[in-house]
């Protein structure tokens, strides 16, 4: 038995807007997969990942039970760009206290979904 990721799906109060926001960030295109009803969109990325955005009346409140970690080449530049384009800063983290060169920034998209941008500082 094997398990592969088919799609990462995110609940949203406005699936059209959130899928467009992520499509712009990831270099993909938001496609309405719900026959024009605007209730479910997909974004396929150039890297081969697919994200789904489904319209729900009540997104789950509280801490994310799932989040996405993105690896970036220039964390400071990507963070600045994301913040300028509507993301919000949640936290800055690094493992320098353990002698590691790994750091990450926790951001939230316009719907409040948290995600991380990670970089090995020596990279």
C-alpha positions as CSV (number, residue, x, y, z in Angstrom):
1,X,0.0,0.0,0.0
2,X,1.3,3.5,-0.8
3,X,0.0,6.9,-0.1
4,X,0.6,9.9,-2.3
5,X,-0.6,13.5,-2.0
6,X,-3.3,14.1,-4.5
7,X,-4.2,17.6,-3.4
8,X,-4.1,19.9,-0.3
9,X,-7.5,21.3,0.3
10,X,-8.2,24.5,2.3
11,X,-11.7,25.6,3.5
12,X,-12.5,29.2,2.9
13,X,-15.4,31.6,3.3
14,X,-14.4,33.0,-0.1
15,X,-12.9,30.2,-2.2
16,X,-12.6,32.4,-5.4
17,X,-10.7,35.2,-3.7
18,X,-8.4,32.9,-1.7
19,X,-7.6,30.6,-4.7
20,X,-6.7,33.7,-6.8
21,X,-4.4,35.0,-4.0
22,X,-2.6,31.6,-3.8
23,X,-2.5,31.3,-7.6
24,X,-0.6,34.6,-7.8
25,X,1.8,33.5,-5.1
26,X,2.5,30.1,-6.5
27,X,2.6,30.9,-10.2
28,X,-0.5,28.9,-11.0
29,X,-4.0,29.6,-12.2
30,X,-7.2,29.3,-10.2
31,X,-9.7,27.1,-12.0
32,X,-13.4,26.9,-11.0
33,X,-14.0,23.1,-10.8
34,X,-17.6,23.5,-9.6
35,X,-19.3,24.2,-12.9
36,X,-19.4,28.0,-12.4
37,X,-20.9,28.0,-8.9
38,X,-17.7,29.3,-7.3
39,X,-17.7,26.7,-4.6
40,X,-14.5,24.8,-5.4
41,X,-11.3,26.0,-7.1
42,X,-8.1,24.2,-7.9
43,X,-4.6,25.7,-8.3
44,X,-2.0,23.5,-10.0
45,X,1.5,24.8,-9.5
46,X,4.5,24.7,-11.8
47,X,6.2,22.3,-9.3
48,X,3.4,19.8,-9.7
49,X,1.4,20.3,-6.5
50,X,-2.3,20.9,-6.6
51,X,-4.2,22.9,-4.0
52,X,-8.0,22.9,-3.6
53,X,-10.1,25.7,-2.1
54,X,-13.6,24.9,-1.1
55,X,-16.3,27.3,0.0
56,X,-17.7,26.5,3.4
57,X,-20.1,28.4,5.6
58,X,-18.1,28.1,8.8
59,X,-14.3,27.5,8.4
60,X,-12.9,25.5,11.4
61,X,-12.0,28.0,14.2
62,X,-8.8,27.9,16.2
63,X,-5.3,26.7,15.5
64,X,-4.6,25.1,12.1
65,X,-4.5,21.3,12.3
66,X,-2.7,21.3,9.0
67,X,-0.3,23.8,7.5
68,X,2.0,23.9,4.4
69,X,5.8,24.4,4.6
70,X,7.3,26.0,1.6
71,X,11.1,26.0,0.9
72,X,12.4,29.2,-0.5
73,X,15.8,30.5,-1.7
74,X,15.6,34.0,-0.3
75,X,13.3,34.0,2.7
76,X,13.6,37.7,3.5
77,X,12.5,38.6,0.0
78,X,9.7,36.2,-0.2
79,X,8.4,37.2,3.2
80,X,8.5,40.9,2.2
81,X,6.7,40.2,-1.0
82,X,4.0,38.1,0.7
83,X,3.4,40.7,3.4
84,X,3.1,43.4,0.7
85,X,0.5,41.3,-1.0
86,X,-1.8,40.6,1.9
87,X,-0.2,38.0,4.2
88,X,0.3,38.7,7.9
89,X,3.3,37.9,10.0
90,X,2.7,35.3,12.8
91,X,6.2,34.5,13.9
92,X,9.9,34.2,13.1
93,X,11.7,31.0,14.1
94,X,15.2,29.6,13.8
95,X,17.3,26.8,15.3
96,X,20.4,28.8,15.8
97,X,20.2,28.1,19.6
98,X,20.9,24.4,18.6
99,X,23.7,25.3,16.2
100,X,21.6,24.7,13.2
101,X,21.3,27.1,10.2
102,X,17.6,26.4,9.6
103,X,15.1,29.2,9.9
104,X,11.5,29.8,9.0
105,X,8.8,32.5,9.0
106,X,5.2,31.7,9.9
107,X,2.7,33.8,7.9
108,X,-1.1,33.7,7.5
109,X,-2.9,34.1,4.2
110,X,-5.9,36.6,3.9
111,X,-8.2,33.9,5.4
112,X,-5.9,33.4,8.4
113,X,-4.5,30.0,7.3
114,X,-1.0,29.7,8.6
115,X,1.9,28.5,6.4
116,X,5.7,28.5,6.8
117,X,8.5,29.8,4.5
118,X,11.7,27.9,5.3
119,X,15.3,28.3,4.4
120,X,18.6,26.9,5.4
121,X,20.4,30.1,6.2
122,X,23.6,29.0,4.5
123,X,21.7,28.2,1.3
